[in-house]
Amino acid sequence: MQIQDTKRIERQLQGYRLTTAEILYHLPDHPGLLQSYFWQDLDIAPKFPVLHRFLDFWSRELDGKLHSVRVGAVSLITPGQWRHVDGLMNLH
């Protein structure tokens, strides 16, 4: 396992979730047209500090003015679930 993989697992154990954002922005040369961009990283819901840093960078450094952002997040590491087994099967 690589060091970067270990850090990602540690972040997930600290509450980070896989976050996906669909960013709609105005094309710089044609402001009446919208383009979409998908961003994905580990982030902490509901404040999403990593996404906010990215959007701040976008607003400061890129020409396409932001129109809207839709965000979804899901935990990758979850507690195990206990289930009752209705039957037992032996395999030889």
Contact map, one row per residue, 1 for C-alpha under 8 A:
11101100000000000000000000000000000000000000000000000000000000000000000000000000000000000000
11111100000000000000000000000000000000000000000000000000000000000000000000000000000000000000
11111110000000000000000000000000000000000000000000000000000000000000000000000000000000000000
01111111000000000000000000000000000000000000000000000000000000000000000000000000000000000000
11111111100000000000000000000000000000000000000000000000000000000000000000000000000000000000
11111111110000000000000000000000000000000000000000000000000000000000000000000000000000000000
00111111111000000000000000000000000000000000000000000000000000000000000000000000000000000000
00011111111100000000000000000000000000000100000000000000000000000000000000000000000000000000
00001111111110000000000000000000000000000000000000000000000000000000000000000000000000000000
00000111111111000000000000000000000000000000000000000000000000000000000000000000000000000000
00000011111111110000000000000000000000000100000000000000000000000000000000000000000000000000
00000001111111111000000000000000000000000100000000000000000000000000000000111000000000000000
00000000111111110000000000000000000000000000000000000000000000000000000000001000000000000000
00000000011111110000000000000000000000000000000000000000000000000000000000000000000000000000
00000000001111111000000000000000000000000001000000000000000000000000000000100000000000000000
00000000001111111100000000000000000000000111100000000000000000000000000000100000000000000000
00000000000100111110000000000000000000000111100000000000000000000000000011110000000000000000
00000000000000011111000000000000000000011110000000000000000000000000000011110000000000000000
00000000000000001111100000000000000000011110000000000000000000000000001111000000000000000000
00000000000000000111110000000000000001111000000000000000000000000000001110000000000000000000
00000000000000000011111000000000000001110000000000000000000000000000111100000000000000000000
00000000000000000001111100000000000111100000000000000000000000000000111000000000000000000000
00000000000000000000111110000000000111100000000000000000000000000111110000000000000000000000
00000000000000000000011111000000011110000000000000000000000000000111100000000000000000000000
00000000000000000000001111100000011110000000000000000000000000011111000000000000000000000000
00000000000000000000000111110111111000000000000000000000000000011110000000000000000000000000
00000000000000000000000011111111111000000000000000000000000000011000000000000000000000000000
00000000000000000000000001111110000000000000000000000000000000111000000000000000000000000000
00000000000000000000000000111110000000000000000000000000000000000000000000000000000000000000
00000000000000000000000001111111100000000000000000000000000000000000000000000000000000000000
00000000000000000000000001111111110000000000000000000000000000000000000000000000000000000000
00000000000000000000000001100111110000000000000000000000000000000000000000000000000000000000
00000000000000000000000001100111111000000000000000000000000000000000000000000000000000000000
00000000000000000000000111100011111100000000000000000000000000000010000000000000000000000000
00000000000000000000000111100000111110000000000000000000000000000000000000000000000000000000
00000000000000000000011110000000011111000000000000000000000000000000000000000000000000000000
00000000000000000000011110000000001111100000000000000000000000000000000000000000000000000000
00000000000000000001111000000000000111110000000000000000000000000000000000000000000000000000
00000000000000000001111000000000000011111000000000000000000000000000000000000000000000000000
00000000000000000111100000000000000001111100000000000000000000000000000000000000000000000000
00000000000000000111000000000000000000111110000001000000000000000000000000000000000000000000
00000001001100011110000000000000000000011111000001000000000000000000000000000000000000000000
00000000000000011110000000000000000000001111100111100000000000000000000000000000000000000000
00000000000000111000000000000000000000000111111111000000000000000000000000000000000000000000
00000000000000011000000000000000000000000011111100000000000000000000000010000000000000000000
00000000000000000000000000000000000000000001111100000000000000000000000000000000000000000000
00000000000000000000000000000000000000000001111110000000000000000000000000000000000000000000
00000000000000000000000000000000000000000011111111110000000000000000000000000000000000000000
00000000000000000000000000000000000000000011001111111000000000000000000000000000000000000000
00000000000000000000000000000000000000001111000111111100000000000000000000000000000000000000
00000000000000000000000000000000000000000010000111111110000000000000000000000000000000000000
00000000000000000000000000000000000000000000000111111111000000000000000000000000000000000000
00000000000000000000000000000000000000000000000011111111100000000000000000000000000000000000
00000000000000000000000000000000000000000000000001111111110000000000000000000000000000000000
00000000000000000000000000000000000000000000000000111111111000000000000000000000000000000000
00000000000000000000000000000000000000000000000000011111111100000000000000000000000000000000
00000000000000000000000000000000000000000000000000001111111111000000000000000000000000000000
00000000000000000000000000000000000000000000000000000111111111000000000000000000000000000000
00000000000000000000000000000000000000000000000000000011111111111100000000000000000000000000
00000000000000000000000000000000000000000000000000000001111111000000000000000000000000000000
00000000000000000000000000000000000000000000000000000000111111100000000000000000000000000000
00000000000000000000000000000000000000000000000000000000111111111000000000000000000000000000
00000000000000000000000000010000000000000000000000000000001011111000000000000000000000000000
00000000000000000000000011110000000000000000000000000000001001111100000000000000000000000000
00000000000000000000000011110000000000000000000000000000001001111110000000000000000000000000
00000000000000000000001111000000000000000000000000000000001000011111100000000000000000000000
00000000000000000000001111000000010000000000000000000000000000001111100000000000000000000000
00000000000000000000001110000000000000000000000000000000000000000111110000000000000000000000
00000000000000000000111100000000000000000000000000000000000000000111111000000000000000000000
00000000000000000000111000000000000000000000000000000000000000000001111100000000000000000000
00000000000000000011110000000000000000000000000000000000000000000000111110000000000000000000
00000000000000000011100000000000000000000000000000000000000000000000011111000000000000000000
00000000000000001111000000000000000000000000100000000000000000000000001111100000000000000000
00000000000000001110000000000000000000000000000000000000000000000000000111110000000000000000
00000000000100111100000000000000000000000000000000000000000000000000000011111100000000000000
00000000000100001100000000000000000000000000000000000000000000000000000001111100000000000000
00000000000110000000000000000000000000000000000000000000000000000000000000111110000000000000
00000000000000000000000000000000000000000000000000000000000000000000000000111111000000000000
00000000000000000000000000000000000000000000000000000000000000000000000000001111100000000000
00000000000000000000000000000000000000000000000000000000000000000000000000000111110000000000
00000000000000000000000000000000000000000000000000000000000000000000000000000011111000000000
00000000000000000000000000000000000000000000000000000000000000000000000000000001111100000000
00000000000000000000000000000000000000000000000000000000000000000000000000000000111110000000
00000000000000000000000000000000000000000000000000000000000000000000000000000000011111000000
00000000000000000000000000000000000000000000000000000000000000000000000000000000001111110000
00000000000000000000000000000000000000000000000000000000000000000000000000000000000111110000
00000000000000000000000000000000000000000000000000000000000000000000000000000000000011111000
00000000000000000000000000000000000000000000000000000000000000000000000000000000000011111100
00000000000000000000000000000000000000000000000000000000000000000000000000000000000000111110
00000000000000000000000000000000000000000000000000000000000000000000000000000000000000011111
00000000000000000000000000000000000000000000000000000000000000000000000000000000000000001111
00000000000000000000000000000000000000000000000000000000000000000000000000000000000000000111
